[in-house]
Amino acid sequence: MGVAVYVPLLAALLLGATADPISRVLPPATATRALTAAAVVLSAATSFVLGVLAFTLLGRLRPVAELGRWSVASLSALDPVPQGVAGLACAAVLVLGARGLRVGLRRCRATLAVRALCLRLGGEPGQLVILDDDADDVYALPGARGRIVASRSLLAALPAAERRAVLAHEAAHLRHHHHRYRAATELAVAVNPLLRSVVPAVRFATERWADEEAALTTGDRAVVAHALARVGVRRHSPPDPSGGWRTLALDVTDSGTVARVQALLAPPARRRPAALLPLAILVAITVSASVEAQRDAEHLFEQARPAPPVSAVAVASSST
């Protein structure tokens, strides 16, 4: 089996190392979509090649070999994958599969918790719900029946223009379904930890995307920057490690507040189609390598099948 089977793993390392710069160089909407798509494709590719490596070891089990009609001895002689590497791939498939399942279940629980909370809050989908508390909180609850939630104390502390900017930011989260991009990258990273830096990069990009939408709504980038800084100073919501609704809440100070304020005080990022070319090439090489790894695996197991008896070959030749 050639080196193509290892290319997706190297590509995942490269994407993990460049995710943060990509999220800051590209326009935020473009960065969000590109990083999410690349993470999903590379995660699927690495899962596939790990499965291929693992199957070179599982294929040596007699019941599997009998089912596939190949020779265990021939496969052992032909297979260039060391048993230690194949064994590590088997362990990785099991561990990473369990991680993916755990993250998926946690997201499902959080989604149900968000839905239940929206029902308790009342109102219509996308509507603002004001809470009478002193938590200085503002966030968007995602989903088809999502809400924008804000504390009365925080809204009262903001000037009218900044209040409008904060609410426009949260509305952008709901309108563009930013929770879906975050969910996709979290699941991708669960089954491929080499991509772990993609999660904070996409989180930052979605917040920047909402910032830019708020700037368009208010027509004043400085107002959005001031609102972001003011809310960041006032609110300190603790994280929710239990997988409850708070894990899905999209709030205005969720990621990189200082960098986002600096970006808002600068001109908007220009569209740079050429900046996407290296990422597109990386994804294309990964997909091509995965296809090549599949062909190598098929050829390997075809070679391990015993040749048909001479009489069978003769009968097949005469029948044609």
Secondary structure per residue as TSV (DSSP state, phi and psi in degrees):
chain	resnum	aa	ss	phi	psi
A	1	M	-	360.0	132.6
A	2	G	-	-79.3	-176.0
A	3	V	G	-73.9	-11.0
A	4	A	G	-58.0	-30.2
A	5	V	G	-66.6	-20.9
A	6	Y	G	-97.4	-9.7
A	7	V	H	-61.7	-44.4
A	8	P	H	-58.5	-32.6
A	9	L	H	-67.1	-41.1
A	10	L	H	-67.7	-37.3
A	11	A	H	-64.9	-38.3
A	12	A	H	-64.5	-40.1
A	13	L	H	-60.0	-42.2
A	14	L	H	-67.2	-42.9
A	15	L	H	-64.8	-40.2
A	16	G	H	-60.9	-34.3
A	17	A	H	-77.7	-22.0
A	18	T	H	-112.3	1.3
A	19	A	H	-60.9	-44.7
A	20	D	H	-64.0	-48.5
A	21	P	H	-59.5	-38.2
A	22	I	H	-61.7	-41.0
A	23	S	H	-66.4	-20.0
A	24	R	H	-100.8	-23.0
A	25	V	H	-87.3	-44.3
A	26	L	S	-78.8	155.7
A	27	P	-	-55.0	142.6
A	28	P	H	-58.7	-39.9
A	29	A	H	-64.6	-42.2
A	30	T	H	-65.1	-43.7
A	31	A	H	-62.1	-41.9
A	32	T	H	-60.6	-49.9
A	33	R	H	-66.7	-43.4
A	34	A	H	-67.2	-45.4
A	35	L	H	-66.2	-40.2
A	36	T	H	-64.4	-47.5
A	37	A	H	-61.5	-44.8
A	38	A	H	-63.7	-41.3
A	39	A	H	-64.2	-42.0
A	40	V	H	-64.8	-45.1
A	41	V	H	-65.0	-46.1
A	42	L	H	-67.7	-35.0
A	43	S	H	-65.6	-43.3
A	44	A	H	-64.0	-40.5
A	45	A	H	-65.7	-44.3
A	46	T	H	-67.3	-36.2
A	47	S	H	-62.3	-39.8
A	48	F	H	-65.0	-48.3
A	49	V	H	-69.3	-31.5
A	50	L	H	-63.7	-39.5
A	51	G	H	-63.2	-39.3
A	52	V	H	-62.9	-46.8
A	53	L	H	-62.2	-41.4
A	54	A	H	-64.8	-36.9
A	55	F	H	-71.1	-22.1
A	56	T	H	-65.4	-23.7
A	57	L	H	-88.8	-43.9
A	58	L	H	-63.4	-30.4
A	59	G	T	-65.3	-14.8
A	60	R	T	-86.0	-6.8
A	61	L	S	-72.9	135.7
A	62	R	H	-58.9	-45.4
A	63	P	H	-60.0	-37.7
A	64	V	H	-69.3	-41.7
A	65	A	H	-64.1	-40.4
A	66	E	H	-65.0	-36.9
A	67	L	H	-68.0	-38.8
A	68	G	H	-86.4	-9.3
A	69	R	T	62.9	42.8
A	70	W	-	-123.2	165.9
A	71	S	-	-90.7	129.1
A	72	V	H	-63.2	-41.8
A	73	A	H	-64.6	-42.6
A	74	S	H	-65.8	-40.4
A	75	L	H	-64.8	-41.5
A	76	S	H	-64.3	-35.2
A	77	A	H	-74.7	-33.3
A	78	L	H	-86.5	-30.0
A	79	D	-	-69.8	117.5
A	80	P	-	-84.6	-2.4
A	81	V	S	-83.1	120.1
A	82	P	-	-59.6	144.7
A	83	Q	H	-61.4	-32.5
A	84	G	H	-63.9	-41.1
A	85	V	H	-65.5	-44.8
A	86	A	H	-63.4	-37.3
A	87	G	H	-65.9	-40.7
A	88	L	H	-63.0	-37.8
A	89	A	H	-64.1	-39.8
A	90	C	H	-61.0	-46.6
A	91	A	H	-63.1	-40.2
A	92	A	H	-64.0	-40.5
A	93	V	H	-60.8	-43.0
A	94	L	H	-67.6	-48.0
A	95	V	H	-66.3	-46.8
A	96	L	H	-70.8	-33.6
A	97	G	H	-62.7	-40.9
A	98	A	H	-65.5	-38.9
A	99	R	H	-62.0	-44.7
A	100	G	H	-61.8	-42.2
A	101	L	H	-63.8	-41.4
A	102	R	H	-64.8	-43.6
A	103	V	H	-65.3	-40.8
A	104	G	H	-61.4	-43.4
A	105	L	H	-65.6	-39.4
A	106	R	H	-64.0	-39.7
A	107	R	H	-64.8	-38.7
A	108	C	H	-64.3	-43.2
A	109	R	H	-62.9	-42.3
A	110	A	H	-65.5	-37.8
A	111	T	H	-64.0	-42.4
A	112	L	H	-65.1	-37.9
A	113	A	H	-65.7	-39.7
A	114	V	H	-64.2	-43.3
A	115	R	H	-62.2	-42.4
A	116	A	H	-65.2	-39.5
A	117	L	H	-64.8	-41.3
A	118	C	H	-60.8	-39.0
A	119	L	H	-65.5	-38.5
A	120	R	H	-68.3	-36.0
A	121	L	H	-71.3	-29.3
A	122	G	-	79.1	-167.6
A	123	G	S	82.3	-175.7
A	124	E	-	-103.0	158.9
A	125	P	T	-55.5	134.0
A	126	G	T	80.4	-1.4
A	127	Q	-	-80.4	152.6
A	128	L	E	-81.0	130.8
A	129	V	E	-117.1	123.2
A	130	I	E	-102.6	127.0
A	131	L	E	-101.0	138.4
A	132	D	-	-89.2	76.9
A	133	D	S	-145.5	176.5
A	134	D	S	-108.8	27.5
A	135	A	S	-78.3	-12.8
A	136	D	-	51.8	54.6
A	137	D	-	-117.5	148.1
A	138	V	E	-154.0	131.7
A	139	Y	E	-163.7	164.4
A	140	A	E	-109.4	133.0
A	141	L	E	-96.1	113.7
A	142	P	-	-78.2	171.5
A	143	G	S	118.3	173.5
A	144	A	T	-62.0	-28.7
A	145	R	T	-114.8	36.8
A	146	G	-	-67.2	163.2
A	147	R	E	-135.2	159.2
A	148	I	E	-104.0	123.6
A	149	V	E	-116.3	132.6
A	150	A	E	-145.0	146.9
A	151	S	E	-83.8	145.6
A	152	R	H	-61.7	-35.7
A	153	S	H	-64.1	-40.8
A	154	L	H	-67.9	-45.6
A	155	L	H	-61.4	-37.7
A	156	A	H	-68.2	-26.6
A	157	A	H	-81.2	-13.3
A	158	L	S	-98.3	139.5
A	159	P	-	-60.5	159.8
A	160	A	H	-56.7	-44.1
A	161	A	H	-64.9	-40.9
A	162	E	H	-71.7	-34.0
A	163	R	H	-62.3	-42.4
A	164	R	H	-63.7	-38.6
A	165	A	H	-64.5	-43.6
A	166	V	H	-63.7	-44.3
A	167	L	H	-68.0	-34.7
A	168	A	H	-66.1	-36.9
A	169	H	H	-60.1	-49.0
A	170	E	H	-68.1	-35.7
A	171	A	H	-63.7	-35.1
A	172	A	H	-64.3	-37.9
A	173	H	H	-57.6	-45.1
A	174	L	H	-70.7	-43.5
A	175	R	H	-63.8	-37.4
A	176	H	T	-99.5	7.2
A	177	H	T	53.8	49.7
A	178	H	H	-63.1	-25.4
A	179	H	H	-64.1	-26.7
A	180	R	H	-69.7	-41.0
A	181	Y	H	-63.0	-41.6
A	182	R	H	-66.2	-40.8
A	183	A	H	-63.4	-43.0
A	184	A	H	-61.8	-43.4
A	185	T	H	-70.9	-35.4
A	186	E	H	-64.0	-40.9
A	187	L	H	-67.5	-39.5
A	188	A	H	-62.4	-41.7
A	189	V	H	-72.0	-29.9
A	190	A	H	-60.3	-38.4
A	191	V	H	-95.6	-4.0
A	192	N	-	-147.5	86.6
A	193	P	G	-61.7	-14.6
A	194	L	G	-62.6	-19.5
A	195	L	G	-96.8	14.5
A	196	R	T	-58.9	-28.5
A	197	S	T	-73.8	-9.4
A	198	V	H	-70.6	-32.8
A	199	V	H	-60.8	-54.4
A	200	P	H	-65.0	-29.5
A	201	A	H	-66.7	-43.3
A	202	V	H	-71.1	-35.9
A	203	R	H	-60.1	-45.3
A	204	F	H	-63.8	-43.3
A	205	A	H	-64.5	-38.9
A	206	T	H	-68.3	-35.4
A	207	E	H	-66.9	-40.4
A	208	R	H	-65.1	-37.1
A	209	W	H	-60.3	-46.8
A	210	A	H	-65.6	-35.7
A	211	D	H	-60.4	-45.7
A	212	E	H	-67.1	-36.8
A	213	E	H	-63.6	-41.3
A	214	A	H	-64.3	-37.4
A	215	A	H	-64.9	-38.1
A	216	L	H	-66.5	-38.6
A	217	T	H	-67.0	-44.7
A	218	T	H	-84.1	-23.8
A	219	G	S	75.8	14.4
A	220	D	-	-147.2	106.3
A	221	R	H	-66.1	-35.2
A	222	A	H	-65.4	-36.9
A	223	V	H	-62.6	-43.3
A	224	V	H	-63.9	-40.8
A	225	A	H	-62.6	-43.5
A	226	H	H	-65.3	-40.9
A	227	A	H	-63.0	-43.0
A	228	L	H	-61.2	-44.9
A	229	A	H	-65.5	-41.6
A	230	R	H	-66.0	-43.8
A	231	V	H	-67.5	-37.4
A	232	G	H	-62.1	-34.3
A	233	V	H	-72.2	-35.2
A	234	R	H	-83.3	-38.6
A	235	R	-	-100.9	143.6
A	236	H	-	-144.0	71.1
A	237	S	-	-78.6	130.5
A	238	P	-	-72.8	150.8
A	239	P	-	-67.2	161.0
A	240	D	-	-118.9	92.8
A	241	P	T	-75.7	-6.8
A	242	S	T	-80.5	-6.9
A	243	G	-	84.0	18.5
A	244	G	S	-78.9	-168.9
A	245	W	G	-61.2	-28.6
A	246	R	G	-62.0	-26.8
A	247	T	G	-67.1	-22.0
A	248	L	T	-101.0	-11.0
A	249	A	-	-64.9	134.8
A	250	L	E	-105.7	108.7
A	251	D	E	-115.9	163.4
A	252	V	T	-69.6	-22.8
A	253	T	T	-112.4	36.7
A	254	D	S	-72.9	-28.1
A	255	S	S	-158.2	133.7
A	256	G	-	52.3	52.2
A	257	T	H	-58.9	-45.7
A	258	V	H	-62.2	-47.1
A	259	A	H	-63.9	-35.2
A	260	R	H	-70.6	-38.7
A	261	V	H	-62.3	-43.4
A	262	Q	H	-61.9	-40.2
A	263	A	H	-66.2	-36.6
A	264	L	H	-70.6	-29.7
A	265	L	T	-82.7	-4.8
A	266	A	S	-105.5	166.5
A	267	P	-	-62.4	155.0
A	268	P	-	-59.6	148.1
A	269	A	-	-64.7	135.6
A	270	R	-	-79.3	152.6
A	271	R	-	-70.8	129.0
A	272	R	-	-130.4	82.6
A	273	P	G	-56.6	-34.2
A	274	A	G	-65.0	-25.6
A	275	A	G	-68.2	-20.5
A	276	L	G	-82.2	-14.3
A	277	L	H	-60.7	-47.8
A	278	P	H	-59.4	-37.8
A	279	L	H	-67.5	-40.8
A	280	A	H	-64.6	-39.9
A	281	I	H	-64.6	-40.9
A	282	L	H	-61.0	-44.3
A	283	V	H	-65.7	-42.4
A	284	A	H	-62.9	-42.7
A	285	I	H	-63.3	-39.8
A	286	T	H	-64.0	-45.7
A	287	V	H	-63.4	-43.6
A	288	S	H	-62.0	-41.9
A	289	A	H	-65.6	-37.1
A	290	S	H	-65.1	-40.9
A	291	V	H	-63.8	-41.5
A	292	E	H	-65.1	-38.4
A	293	A	H	-64.0	-37.8
A	294	Q	H	-63.9	-42.7
A	295	R	H	-63.5	-41.9
A	296	D	H	-60.4	-42.7
A	297	A	H	-65.4	-43.0
A	298	E	H	-62.9	-41.7
A	299	H	H	-64.9	-39.0
A	300	L	H	-60.3	-48.3
A	301	F	H	-74.7	-27.0
A	302	E	H	-66.2	-40.7
A	303	Q	H	-65.6	-30.5
A	304	A	T	-77.7	-10.5
A	305	R	S	-77.6	135.1
A	306	P	-	-65.1	148.3
A	307	A	-	-67.2	145.5
A	308	P	-	-66.8	151.5
A	309	P	-	-57.5	152.8
A	310	V	H	-59.0	-40.0
A	311	S	H	-61.9	-37.6
A	312	A	H	-67.7	-37.4
A	313	V	H	-65.6	-41.5
A	314	A	H	-63.3	-42.1
A	315	V	H	-64.8	-40.6
A	316	A	H	-65.0	-36.7
A	317	S	H	-69.6	-42.0
A	318	S	H	-67.6	-32.3
A	319	S	H	-72.1	-23.6
A	320	T	-	-85.4	360.0
